[in-house]
Amino acid sequence: MSIFAVEYVYDADSNSIREEHRPRHREWLSGLVEEGRVLASGPFADGAGALLIFTAEDESDLLSLLKQDPFASVGAISGMKTTQWSPAVGAFAHLV
């Protein structure tokens, strides 16, 4: 299992669609936390995006999972960057 940092980018004009679908998005994330697939997630303070930390077999597995995000299905995400990450110290270091 690998760890991935995922950065979502939101357009300023997508705020209303995100507000509408946030409960489903957070429910989806909470289920993945229970499965050990999401280690942490949260929006940036400026509202321009979010950082999500996932576990996945590989990038293909991660991308398949991200397609299931309710935010993705309604077009709330305008950009995304995924990066495999190897934490050396801290809360997630024991997972690699």
C-alpha positions as CSV (number, residue, x, y, z in Angstrom):
1,M,0.0,0.0,0.0
2,S,1.3,3.5,-0.9
3,I,0.4,6.9,0.4
4,F,-0.7,9.7,-1.9
5,A,-1.2,13.4,-1.4
6,V,-4.1,14.7,-3.5
7,E,-4.6,18.4,-4.1
8,Y,-8.0,19.5,-5.3
9,V,-8.4,22.9,-6.9
10,Y,-11.8,24.6,-6.8
11,D,-13.1,27.5,-9.0
12,A,-14.4,30.4,-7.0
13,D,-17.8,30.1,-8.9
14,S,-18.2,26.4,-7.7
15,N,-18.9,27.4,-4.1
16,S,-22.7,26.8,-4.4
17,I,-22.3,23.4,-5.9
18,R,-19.8,22.4,-3.3
19,E,-22.1,23.6,-0.5
20,E,-24.9,21.6,-2.0
21,H,-22.9,18.4,-2.3
22,R,-20.6,18.7,0.7
23,P,-22.6,16.4,2.9
24,R,-22.3,13.5,0.3
25,H,-18.6,14.3,-0.2
26,R,-17.9,14.1,3.5
27,E,-20.0,11.0,3.9
28,W,-17.9,9.4,1.1
29,L,-14.7,10.5,2.8
30,S,-15.8,9.2,6.2
31,G,-16.5,5.8,4.8
32,L,-13.0,5.7,3.3
33,V,-11.6,6.8,6.7
34,E,-13.3,3.7,8.2
35,E,-11.7,1.5,5.5
36,G,-8.2,3.1,6.1
37,R,-8.2,4.6,2.6
38,V,-8.3,8.2,3.8
39,L,-5.8,9.3,6.4
40,A,-6.6,13.0,6.5
41,S,-8.6,15.5,4.5
42,G,-9.6,19.1,4.6
43,P,-10.1,22.3,2.7
44,F,-7.4,25.0,2.4
45,A,-8.2,28.1,4.6
46,D,-8.7,30.3,1.5
47,G,-11.3,28.0,0.0
48,A,-9.4,27.5,-3.2
49,G,-9.0,23.8,-2.8
50,A,-8.3,20.9,-0.4
51,L,-5.6,18.4,0.6
52,L,-6.5,14.8,0.9
53,I,-4.1,12.0,2.0
54,F,-5.1,8.5,0.7
55,T,-3.7,5.0,0.8
56,A,-3.9,3.1,-2.5
57,E,-2.3,0.1,-4.2
58,D,-1.0,2.4,-7.0
59,E,-2.0,5.5,-8.9
60,S,-4.5,3.7,-11.1
61,D,-6.3,2.4,-7.9
62,L,-6.2,6.0,-6.5
63,L,-7.6,7.5,-9.7
64,S,-10.4,4.9,-9.8
65,L,-11.3,5.8,-6.2
66,L,-11.2,9.6,-6.9
67,K,-13.8,9.2,-9.7
68,Q,-16.3,8.0,-7.0
69,D,-16.1,11.3,-5.1
70,P,-19.4,13.1,-5.3
71,F,-17.6,16.4,-5.9
72,A,-16.1,14.8,-9.0
73,S,-19.4,13.6,-10.4
74,V,-20.9,17.1,-10.2
75,G,-18.0,19.0,-11.6
76,A,-17.0,20.7,-8.3
77,I,-13.2,20.0,-8.8
78,S,-11.6,22.1,-11.5
79,G,-8.1,20.7,-11.1
80,M,-6.3,17.9,-9.3
81,K,-2.7,16.9,-8.6
82,T,-1.8,13.4,-7.2
83,T,1.6,12.7,-5.8
84,Q,2.9,9.5,-4.2
85,W,4.3,10.4,-0.8
86,S,6.7,8.7,1.6
87,P,6.4,10.4,5.0
88,A,9.7,10.0,6.9
89,V,8.5,11.2,10.3
90,G,5.2,11.9,12.0
91,A,1.8,10.4,12.2
92,F,1.9,8.5,8.9
93,A,5.6,7.4,8.8
94,H,4.8,4.0,10.2
95,L,2.6,3.2,7.2
96,V,5.3,3.1,4.6
